[in-house]
Amino acid sequence: MSTKTKNVTLSLPRTVISRAKHLAIDKGTSLSGLVAQILSEEISRNRQYAEAKRQAISLLKMPFNLGTNGKKLPTREELHAR
């Protein structure tokens, strides 16, 4: 299966390009492949974060068991009465 690609133009500092090319060579891929890999990983992390955030927010909307077995908690005044 072939993935469709599209050419894009990026403006990056020469030092970044040079180091990225060497990194790509070390990883046995092209500069385009390296950029695609890094962007794919970032997109995946972002999706995972968004899902974790959604789950956390839904948990916050659920009632929290305080262990009182349905009994009313004492008021502040009752706790601090002398």
N, CA and C atoms as an extended XYZ file, in Angstrom:
246
Properties=species:S:1:pos:R:3:atomname:S:1:resname:S:1:resid:I:1 pbc="F F F"
N         0.842       -1.176        0.000 N   MET     1
C         0.000        0.000        0.000 CA  MET     1
C         0.887        1.239        0.000 C   MET     1
N         0.608        2.143       -0.868 N   SER     2
C         1.405        3.354       -1.004 CA  SER     2
C         0.708        4.520       -0.312 C   SER     2
N         1.485        5.294        0.447 N   THR     3
C         0.940        6.466        1.113 CA  THR     3
C         1.098        7.658        0.201 C   THR     3
N         0.018        8.385        0.015 N   LYS     4
C         0.106        9.588       -0.809 CA  LYS     4
C         0.892       10.643       -0.059 C   LYS     4
N         1.740       11.322       -0.775 N   THR     5
C         2.543       12.372       -0.163 CA  THR     5
C         2.302       13.684       -0.884 C   THR     5
N         2.674       14.766       -0.221 N   LYS     6
C         2.555       16.097       -0.813 CA  LYS     6
C         3.825       16.857       -0.450 C   LYS     6
N         4.369       17.527       -1.411 N   ASN     7
C         5.565       18.333       -1.161 CA  ASN     7
C         5.197       19.609       -0.420 C   ASN     7
N         6.039       19.972        0.561 N   VAL     8
C         5.881       21.229        1.294 CA  VAL     8
C         7.228       21.923        1.339 C   VAL     8
N         7.189       23.215        1.496 N   THR     9
C         8.419       23.988        1.594 CA  THR     9
C         8.552       24.507        3.022 C   THR     9
N         9.686       24.233        3.634 N   LEU    10
C         9.958       24.698        4.986 CA  LEU    10
C        11.173       25.611        4.964 C   LEU    10
N        11.141       26.608        5.804 N   SER    11
C        12.303       27.479        5.978 CA  SER    11
C        12.866       27.208        7.362 C   SER    11
N        14.045       26.610        7.398 N   LEU    12
C        14.688       26.249        8.656 CA  LEU    12
C        16.118       26.759        8.657 C   LEU    12
N        16.670       27.002        9.850 N   PRO    13
C        18.075       27.408        9.910 CA  PRO    13
C        18.968       26.321        9.312 C   PRO    13
N        20.030       26.753        8.655 N   ARG    14
C        20.942       25.800        8.002 CA  ARG    14
C        21.492       24.772        8.985 C   ARG    14
N        21.799       25.210       10.201 N   THR    15
C        22.358       24.270       11.179 CA  THR    15
C        21.349       23.180       11.533 C   THR    15
N        20.071       23.556       11.620 N   VAL    16
C        19.032       22.573       11.920 CA  VAL    16
C        18.931       21.565       10.783 C   VAL    16
N        18.951       22.052        9.572 N   ILE    17
C        18.859       21.166        8.411 CA  ILE    17
C        20.052       20.215        8.373 C   ILE    17
N        21.238       20.755        8.600 N   SER    18
C        22.444       19.927        8.565 CA  SER    18
C        22.398       18.838        9.635 C   SER    18
N        22.042       19.203       10.850 N   ARG    19
C        21.969       18.225       11.937 CA  ARG    19
C        20.856       17.213       11.702 C   ARG    19
N        19.744       17.681       11.155 N   ALA    20
C        18.621       16.780       10.876 CA  ALA    20
C        18.999       15.770        9.788 C   ALA    20
N        19.747       16.205        8.786 N   LYS    21
C        20.192       15.286        7.738 CA  LYS    21
C        21.088       14.203        8.330 C   LYS    21
N        22.000       14.596        9.213 N   HIS    22
C        22.890       13.614        9.846 CA  HIS    22
C        22.093       12.646       10.722 C   HIS    22
N        21.116       13.179       11.432 N   LEU    23
C        20.263       12.335       12.269 CA  LEU    23
C        19.484       11.338       11.408 C   LEU    23
N        18.979       11.812       10.286 N   ALA    24
C        18.236       10.933        9.369 CA  ALA    24
C        19.138        9.816        8.858 C   ALA    24
N        20.362       10.156        8.503 N   ILE    25
C        21.318        9.149        8.030 CA  ILE    25
C        21.579        8.124        9.125 C   ILE    25
N        21.783        8.603       10.357 N   ASP    26
C        22.025        7.696       11.485 CA  ASP    26
C        20.854        6.749       11.704 C   ASP    26
N        19.644        7.231       11.428 N   LYS    27
C        18.442        6.411       11.621 CA  LYS    27
C        18.086        5.605       10.372 C   LYS    27
N        18.868        5.767        9.321 N   GLY    28
C        18.638        5.009        8.096 CA  GLY    28
C        17.406        5.435        7.327 C   GLY    28
N        17.126        6.721        7.351 N   THR    29
C        15.957        7.234        6.643 CA  THR    29
C        16.323        8.533        5.941 C   THR    29
N        15.374        9.073        5.236 N   SER    30
C        15.585       10.356        4.565 CA  SER    30
C        15.165       11.483        5.489 C   SER    30
N        15.501       12.689        5.124 N   LEU    31
C        15.070       13.847        5.896 CA  LEU    31
C        13.546       13.918        5.909 C   LEU    31
N        12.932       13.665        4.776 N   SER    32
C        11.468       13.650        4.711 CA  SER    32
C        10.892       12.569        5.623 C   SER    32
N        11.511       11.396        5.606 N   GLY    33
C        11.058       10.305        6.464 CA  GLY    33
C        11.191       10.651        7.931 C   GLY    33
N        12.290       11.305        8.294 N   LEU    34
C        12.519       11.708        9.680 CA  LEU    34
C        11.466       12.718       10.119 C   LEU    34
N        11.210       13.714        9.300 N   VAL    35
C        10.212       14.730        9.626 CA  VAL    35
C         8.827       14.085        9.744 C   VAL    35
N         8.498       13.197        8.820 N   ALA    36
C         7.201       12.510        8.872 CA  ALA    36
C         7.069       11.699       10.156 C   ALA    36
N         8.142       11.005       10.537 N   GLN    37
C         8.128       10.196       11.764 CA  GLN    37
C         7.922       11.076       12.996 C   GLN    37
N         8.670       12.157       13.087 N   ILE    38
C         8.578       13.053       14.242 CA  ILE    38
C         7.179       13.672       14.326 C   ILE    38
N         6.648       14.109       13.196 N   LEU    39
C         5.312       14.704       13.205 CA  LEU    39
C         4.247       13.674       13.559 C   LEU    39
N         4.386       12.464       13.052 N   SER    40
C         3.425       11.401       13.374 CA  SER    40
C         3.435       11.097       14.858 C   SER    40
N         4.621       11.030       15.458 N   GLU    41
C         4.736       10.776       16.899 CA  GLU    41
C         4.105       11.902       17.699 C   GLU    41
N         4.314       13.136       17.289 N   GLU    42
C         3.744       14.281       18.000 CA  GLU    42
C         2.217       14.273       17.884 C   GLU    42
N         1.707       13.961       16.725 N   ILE    43
C         0.256       13.872       16.528 CA  ILE    43
C        -0.327       12.783       17.414 C   ILE    43
N         0.344       11.645       17.486 N   SER    44
C        -0.115       10.542       18.329 CA  SER    44
C        -0.117       10.946       19.801 C   SER    44
N         0.955       11.590       20.269 N   ARG    45
C         1.020       12.046       21.664 CA  ARG    45
C        -0.100       13.038       21.960 C   ARG    45
N        -0.362       13.921       21.002 N   ASN    46
C        -1.409       14.917       21.178 CA  ASN    46
C        -2.778       14.253       21.289 C   ASN    46
N        -3.024       13.248       20.473 N   ARG    47
C        -4.301       12.517       20.539 CA  ARG    47
C        -4.434       11.796       21.877 C   ARG    47
N        -3.353       11.173       22.330 N   GLN    48
C        -3.388       10.465       23.613 CA  GLN    48
C        -3.652       11.436       24.759 C   GLN    48
N        -3.032       12.597       24.716 N   TYR    49
C        -3.244       13.607       25.741 CA  TYR    49
C        -4.697       14.070       25.738 C   TYR    49
N        -5.224       14.343       24.549 N   ALA    50
C        -6.607       14.806       24.440 CA  ALA    50
C        -7.568       13.758       24.998 C   ALA    50
N        -7.322       12.485       24.728 N   GLU    51
C        -8.179       11.417       25.239 CA  GLU    51
C        -8.065       11.313       26.764 C   GLU    51
N        -6.853       11.398       27.294 N   ALA    52
C        -6.659       11.350       28.742 CA  ALA    52
C        -7.347       12.543       29.410 C   ALA    52
N        -7.256       13.701       28.805 N   LYS    53
C        -7.907       14.899       29.337 CA  LYS    53
C        -9.417       14.715       29.334 C   LYS    53
N        -9.965       14.183       28.250 N   ARG    54
C       -11.402       13.950       28.150 CA  ARG    54
C       -11.860       12.988       29.248 C   ARG    54
N       -11.089       11.912       29.463 N   GLN    55
C       -11.429       10.938       30.499 CA  GLN    55
C       -11.358       11.565       31.892 C   GLN    55
N       -10.338       12.366       32.144 N   ALA    56
C       -10.187       13.008       33.456 CA  ALA    56
C       -11.348       13.955       33.726 C   ALA    56
N       -11.730       14.714       32.729 N   ILE    57
C       -12.848       15.648       32.904 CA  ILE    57
C       -14.141       14.888       33.157 C   ILE    57
N       -14.349       13.769       32.464 N   SER    58
C       -15.573       12.994       32.686 CA  SER    58
C       -15.586       12.395       34.091 C   SER    58
N       -14.416       12.005       34.611 N   LEU    59
C       -14.346       11.490       35.983 CA  LEU    59
C       -14.671       12.581       37.004 C   LEU    59
N       -14.244       13.800       36.717 N   LEU    60
C       -14.511       14.906       37.630 CA  LEU    60
C       -16.003       15.227       37.716 C   LEU    60
N       -16.740       14.888       36.675 N   LYS    61
C       -18.180       15.163       36.655 CA  LYS    61
C       -18.973       14.108       37.423 C   LYS    61
N       -18.325       12.998       37.767 N   MET    62
C       -18.998       11.929       38.497 CA  MET    62
C       -18.959       12.224       39.988 C   MET    62
N       -19.989       11.776       40.723 N   PRO    63
C       -19.969       11.968       42.182 CA  PRO    63
C       -18.774       11.249       42.794 C   PRO    63
N       -18.242       11.830       43.848 N   PHE    64
C       -17.079       11.265       44.513 CA  PHE    64
C       -17.514       10.694       45.853 C   PHE    64
N       -17.175        9.458       46.144 N   ASN    65
C       -17.538        8.803       47.386 CA  ASN    65
C       -16.616        9.278       48.505 C   ASN    65
N       -17.195        9.980       49.470 N   LEU    66
C       -16.416       10.487       50.604 CA  LEU    66
C       -16.355        9.490       51.747 C   LEU    66
N       -16.995        8.346       51.579 N   GLY    67
C       -16.967        7.324       52.612 CA  GLY    67
C       -17.873        7.624       53.790 C   GLY    67
N       -18.904        8.431       53.574 N   THR    68
C       -19.807        8.795       54.669 CA  THR    68
C       -21.057        7.925       54.702 C   THR    68
N       -21.154        7.013       53.777 N   ASN    69
C       -22.323        6.126       53.679 CA  ASN    69
C       -23.631        6.907       53.634 C   ASN    69
N       -23.631        8.013       52.960 N   GLY    70
C       -24.842        8.806       52.782 CA  GLY    70
C       -25.172        9.726       53.931 C   GLY    70
N       -24.376        9.719       54.977 N   LYS    71
C       -24.633       10.594       56.122 CA  LYS    71
C       -24.129       11.997       55.823 C   LYS    71
N       -24.834       12.968       56.364 N   LYS    72
C       -24.446       14.370       56.188 CA  LYS    72
C       -23.173       14.650       56.981 C   LYS    72
N       -22.244       15.360       56.378 N   LEU    73
C       -21.009       15.736       57.070 CA  LEU    73
C       -21.290       16.860       58.055 C   LEU    73
N       -20.557       16.907       59.170 N   PRO    74
C       -20.746       18.014       60.110 CA  PRO    74
C       -20.350       19.333       59.457 C   PRO    74
N       -20.984       20.403       59.907 N   THR    75
C       -20.648       21.727       59.387 CA  THR    75
C       -19.329       22.182       59.994 C   THR    75
N       -18.793       23.228       59.460 N   ARG    76
C       -17.547       23.785       59.983 CA  ARG    76
C       -17.722       24.213       61.436 C   ARG    76
N       -18.880       24.846       61.690 N   GLU    77
C       -19.156       25.325       63.041 CA  GLU    77
C       -19.232       24.155       64.016 C   GLU    77
N       -19.863       23.055       63.618 N   GLU    78
C       -19.968       21.884       64.487 CA  GLU    78
C       -18.581       21.275       64.768 C   GLU    78
N       -17.738       21.277       63.777 N   LEU    79
C       -16.391       20.716       63.962 CA  LEU    79
C       -15.542       21.582       64.887 C   LEU    79
N       -15.774       22.886       64.852 N   HIS    80
C       -14.924       23.808       65.616 CA  HIS    80
C       -15.614       24.351       66.851 C   HIS    80
N       -16.749       23.764       67.235 N   ALA    81
C       -17.448       24.218       68.435 CA  ALA    81
C       -16.607       23.887       69.678 C   ALA    81
N       -16.556       24.799       70.593 N   ARG    82
C       -15.754       24.576       71.801 CA  ARG    82
C       -16.625       24.337       72.979 C   ARG    82
